[in-house]
Amino acid sequence: MAPVTLPSAAESTDRTAVVDLGLKPLSPTQLAWRRFRRHKMAMAGLATLVLLTLYTSLGGMLWSRGYCAPIRATLSGEAWANCNDTSLKLQPPSREHPFGTDVIGRDIFARTIYGGQISLLIGITATILEVLLGTAVGSLAAYHGGWVDSLLMRFTEAMLTIPSLFLLIVTAKFFGGRLPDVILFGRELTGSVLVIILIIGATSWMYLARIVRANVLSLREMDYVAAARALGVSNARIIITHLLPNTFAPIIVSATLGVAGAILSEAYVSFFGLGVQVPTASWGNMLESAYKYLESAPWLWFFPGMFILLTVLSINFVGDGLRDAFDPRTR
Amino acid sequence: MVTYVVRRFLLAIPQLLIISIVLFGLMQAIGDPISTLGARTPPRPEEKARLRRMLGLDQPIHIQYLVWLAGNDWLLLDMDGDGVGETPGPRRGILRGDLGNSLVTRQPVVTMIAERLPNTLLLMGTTEIVIIVFSLAIGVYSALRQYSAGDAVITAASFIGYSMPVFWLALMMMYLFAVNFKRWGLPYLPTVGMYDPAVGAEPVEIARHMIMPVATLSIISVAGYSRYVRSSMLEVLHQDYIRTARAKGVREWWVIFHHALKNAALPFVTLIGLDIPFLLAGAVVTERIFAWPGMGRMFIDHVDRSDYPVLMGILMFIALAVVVFQLLTDLTYSVLDPRIRLN
């Protein structure tokens, strides 16, 4: 970065007499952070997200334990969230079960904790996949141009022409039950979690690809890229070290909003029973068939839905704050 | 203009072909439709094989695709399994308007879609009107009162609406307006279906059943769109020609609705035009919860049965709608904004 002189020094005719006030110029990231901090709703969103993360992580250690009557044992952790005592089914919220119990007598409070872990995990990993795919497609298309560009963009358009919910449902059916269970972070996850991550990532990269393509298209005509090419830098290196860092801001903004989208997508697919399979809980599959108890057991659908709304809302606020912080002109 | 339209349609053909190939590939693996047939008595293996031959499911996938695309009435099919074709195929293919028959109901898919489409269009058309009216009203209001208390409330509300999972909003509304209003002895709204069979398909009855699905669908869209209208309105209001109009002494409401809104609404037209076919699809969840007998619900019902001709039919119909609306949007845009030339 070019050295930044203080305004008073720039005005003075004597260019050598730059007064050092001990102030360092702020880096773009610091500037962005300063603007982000002033965005009240974004900060509130960030705080809520931290609380939600604490709830789903520490909550499992602190509060998730209880006596599971059918197997006559006190359970803790996810085992407690999956313990079904049918004699306690559809209990309204009480001291033992703060959020009530579900159709087969599982504790909803514990399930929101463990379901939250799954929902957040899906949101984040699916977004990482989305960013990787979208960035790869967008930058390849823009940098190579020609037939690579037309082929990739025609494919992107074709994908965009089918509403994503349909695509999600069909791909969920396609991959359902084909992946083995895996162990991650000491938890056994049903293959359906992997499936959901894959299909959400694979059906949401199109907008990002377009954003990245548009950015790279304008950047690749810059002189510094021509210079890099003249020096014999490889194409991959030009894309990764010279072009992509300059499209960082739009990528980070749409990735943030992508997490919210992925959590919602998971909820929709699970709502149709095609998502995360029981006994693994997710906020989405807790809502599946809960609508049949609209009148008799509103706590079944109220709490998981509330958590989805809170998470998505906070992420959207953070995304909005980031957009303003990175690009102050859009205010 | 005519050449432009023709060229756009020619360009759409490969796009629709790619879509159909991708979808057809996915369809082959969403489950075995034969295994869901024969409810009480599972068919014997030889019956299954015969069914497979009759439905053409024994053919390799590319042949199945070609049959789906162009029909098989010029081929002789082998129905009795002796290796010699003797029966001419019954299908005419999607290119000649035959989407095949449902594997579950045996009805032509075209008929099935035609039966459900009016219901979906009724719901979506009403929703679209509500969305346009409210987005414009709310967007203009908050642009004119930027940073006021009202604007702040609207901003917060639209963020919440935008983040709301559709089904949760639907459940909350049902819980409040149907369950609790009934409990409190207030006039309450019906929760599911299109009309009460005891009353019949009267317009008032259908309208009553439409209130909640339409509200659910439009709240979420209005939340997003009104932000869009607000920001484009703000942008226009700060331009010189608005100041000129005010300086000339043009009445304020005329400045806002004639000068400003006309230009601010341009990007909104694009947004609406491109989103209409997606609304058609977005109703899947809403139709399911409110048991509205539309196309989205039919899609979900037939996903469970792996009934791929129906699924392909609906998906291709929506893809075509998207392509047509993209074109219509571009044409409308060029009419509204003379600076844009199509070529």
Boltz contact constraints between the chains, C-beta under 6 A:
constraints:
  - contact:
      token1: [A, 158]
      token2: [B, 15]
      max_distance: 6.0
  - contact:
      token1: [A, 158]
      token2: [B, 18]
      max_distance: 6.0
  - contact:
      token1: [A, 158]
      token2: [B, 19]
      max_distance: 6.0
  - contact:
      token1: [A, 161]
      token2: [B, 19]
      max_distance: 6.0
  - contact:
      token1: [A, 161]
      token2: [B, 319]
      max_distance: 6.0
  - contact:
      token1: [A, 161]
      token2: [B, 322]
      max_distance: 6.0
  - contact:
      token1: [A, 162]
      token2: [B, 319]
      max_distance: 6.0
  - contact:
      token1: [A, 163]
      token2: [B, 278]
      max_distance: 6.0
  - contact:
      token1: [A, 163]
      token2: [B, 281]
      max_distance: 6.0
  - contact:
      token1: [A, 165]
      token2: [B, 284]
      max_distance: 6.0
  - contact:
      token1: [A, 166]
      token2: [B, 281]
      max_distance: 6.0
  - contact:
      token1: [A, 166]
      token2: [B, 315]
      max_distance: 6.0
  - contact:
      token1: [A, 169]
      token2: [B, 303]
      max_distance: 6.0
  - contact:
      token1: [A, 170]
      token2: [B, 26]
      max_distance: 6.0
  - contact:
      token1: [A, 173]
      token2: [B, 30]
      max_distance: 6.0
  - contact:
      token1: [A, 174]
      token2: [B, 26]
      max_distance: 6.0
  - contact:
      token1: [A, 174]
      token2: [B, 29]
      max_distance: 6.0
  - contact:
      token1: [A, 174]
      token2: [B, 30]
      max_distance: 6.0
  - contact:
      token1: [A, 264]
      token2: [B, 165]
      max_distance: 6.0
  - contact:
      token1: [A, 267]
      token2: [B, 165]
      max_distance: 6.0
  - contact:
      token1: [A, 271]
      token2: [B, 167]
      max_distance: 6.0
  - contact:
      token1: [A, 291]
      token2: [B, 171]
      max_distance: 6.0
  - contact:
      token1: [A, 291]
      token2: [B, 289]
      max_distance: 6.0
  - contact:
      token1: [A, 294]
      token2: [B, 174]
      max_distance: 6.0
  - contact:
      token1: [A, 295]
      token2: [B, 179]
      max_distance: 6.0
  - contact:
      token1: [A, 298]
      token2: [B, 175]
      max_distance: 6.0
  - contact:
      token1: [A, 301]
      token2: [B, 171]
      max_distance: 6.0
  - contact:
      token1: [A, 305]
      token2: [B, 168]
      max_distance: 6.0
  - contact:
      token1: [A, 308]
      token2: [B, 165]
      max_distance: 6.0
  - contact:
      token1: [A, 309]
      token2: [B, 163]
      max_distance: 6.0
  - contact:
      token1: [A, 309]
      token2: [B, 164]
      max_distance: 6.0
  - contact:
      token1: [A, 312]
      token2: [B, 163]
      max_distance: 6.0
  - contact:
      token1: [A, 313]
      token2: [B, 163]
      max_distance: 6.0
  - contact:
      token1: [A, 316]
      token2: [B, 159]
      max_distance: 6.0
  - contact:
      token1: [A, 316]
      token2: [B, 163]
      max_distance: 6.0
